[in-house]
C-alpha cells in the first residue's frame, strides 16, 4: 500500500529556514513525479513544487528563489528546503504522488512562521 510520511515542520521566525522530508512507500517512485502541496489556515490546498523522476523541478511563483525540491530515488524520499520563510508560508505541508490514476497524500506537517 502507499504510504507518505512528512516530517520537519515546526515554528520558525520570518526569515528562517526549514527542511521538510517525505518518506514514501508503495509508489513507482523511480519513474513518477513527486509533489509538495500546502494548505494555509482557512484556505484551499495549493500547489507548491513538483520534481520529475529525472530531477527537473517546477515551483509556484510565490516560492521561487526561496524553496528547493529534491529527491533521493535510492531511498524513495523527497525534500523541500524552505529558506527566507514568510508568515504567508504558514500552512500544513503535504507530500503527494500518484499511482494507478490515484493521488495519495501524506498526513501533513505543520509549518508556522511568526512575523
C-alpha positions as CSV (number, residue, x, y, z in Angstrom):
1,X,0.0,0.0,0.0
2,X,1.0,3.6,-0.5
3,X,2.4,5.5,2.5
4,X,3.7,9.0,2.6
5,X,5.0,10.4,5.9
6,X,6.2,14.0,6.2
7,X,8.5,15.4,8.9
8,X,10.5,18.5,9.6
9,X,7.8,21.1,10.2
10,X,7.8,23.5,13.1
11,X,7.7,27.0,14.4
12,X,10.2,29.5,12.9
13,X,10.6,33.3,12.7
14,X,10.3,35.1,9.5
15,X,13.5,34.9,7.5
16,X,14.3,31.5,8.9
17,X,14.6,28.1,7.2
18,X,13.2,24.6,7.5
19,X,13.8,21.4,5.6
20,X,10.8,19.1,5.1
21,X,11.2,15.4,4.4
22,X,8.8,12.9,3.0
23,X,9.4,9.1,3.3
24,X,7.4,7.1,0.8
25,X,6.5,3.5,0.0
26,X,4.2,1.8,-2.4
27,X,4.7,4.3,-5.3
28,X,6.6,3.7,-8.5
29,X,8.9,6.3,-7.1
30,X,11.8,6.0,-9.5
31,X,9.6,6.8,-12.5
32,X,7.0,9.1,-11.0
33,X,7.0,12.8,-10.2
34,X,6.6,13.8,-6.6
35,X,4.9,17.0,-5.3
36,X,4.6,19.2,-2.3
37,X,1.3,21.0,-1.6
38,X,0.3,23.2,1.3
39,X,-3.0,24.3,2.9
40,X,-2.9,27.6,4.8
41,X,-5.4,28.1,7.6
42,X,-8.8,28.9,6.2
43,X,-7.7,28.4,2.6
44,X,-7.8,25.6,0.0
45,X,-4.8,23.3,-0.6
46,X,-2.4,24.8,-3.2
47,X,0.4,23.5,-5.3
48,X,4.0,24.3,-4.1
49,X,6.5,22.3,-6.0
50,X,7.0,19.2,-8.2
51,X,10.0,17.2,-9.2
52,X,10.2,14.7,-12.1
53,X,11.8,11.3,-11.9
54,X,14.9,12.8,-13.6
55,X,15.1,15.7,-11.1
56,X,13.5,18.6,-13.0
57,X,11.6,20.9,-10.7
58,X,8.8,23.5,-11.0
59,X,7.5,25.9,-8.4
60,X,4.6,28.1,-7.7
61,X,5.6,31.7,-8.2
62,X,5.3,32.7,-4.6
63,X,8.2,30.3,-3.5
64,X,10.5,30.6,-6.5
65,X,14.0,31.5,-5.3
66,X,13.3,30.5,-1.7
67,X,12.2,26.8,-1.9
68,X,14.1,23.9,-3.4
69,X,12.6,20.5,-4.0
70,X,14.9,17.5,-4.3
71,X,14.6,13.7,-4.3
72,X,16.6,10.6,-3.3
73,X,15.5,7.8,-5.6
74,X,17.5,5.2,-3.7
75,X,15.6,5.8,-0.5
76,X,12.4,7.0,-2.1
77,X,12.4,10.3,-0.3
78,X,11.5,13.8,-1.4
79,X,12.6,17.0,0.4
80,X,11.6,20.6,0.4
81,X,14.3,23.1,1.6
82,X,12.5,26.3,2.6
83,X,14.5,29.5,3.0
84,X,13.6,33.1,3.8
85,X,10.3,31.9,5.2
86,X,7.4,34.4,5.4
87,X,4.3,34.5,7.5
88,X,2.2,33.7,4.4
89,X,4.1,30.4,4.2
90,X,2.3,29.2,7.3
91,X,0.4,26.0,6.3
92,X,0.1,22.3,6.6
93,X,2.5,20.9,4.0
94,X,1.7,17.6,2.3
95,X,3.8,15.3,0.2
96,X,1.9,13.7,-2.7
97,X,2.3,11.2,-5.5
98,X,0.2,9.3,-8.0
99,X,-0.1,5.6,-8.6
100,X,-2.7,3.9,-10.9
101,X,-4.5,7.2,-11.5
102,X,-5.0,7.9,-7.8
103,X,-3.3,10.7,-6.0
104,X,-2.1,9.9,-2.5
105,X,-1.3,12.3,0.3
106,X,0.7,12.2,3.5
107,X,-0.7,13.3,6.8
108,X,1.0,16.6,6.6
109,X,3.5,18.6,8.7
110,X,2.7,22.0,10.2
111,X,4.9,24.9,9.3
112,X,4.2,28.1,11.3
113,X,6.1,31.3,10.5
114,X,5.9,34.1,13.0
115,X,6.2,37.8,12.0
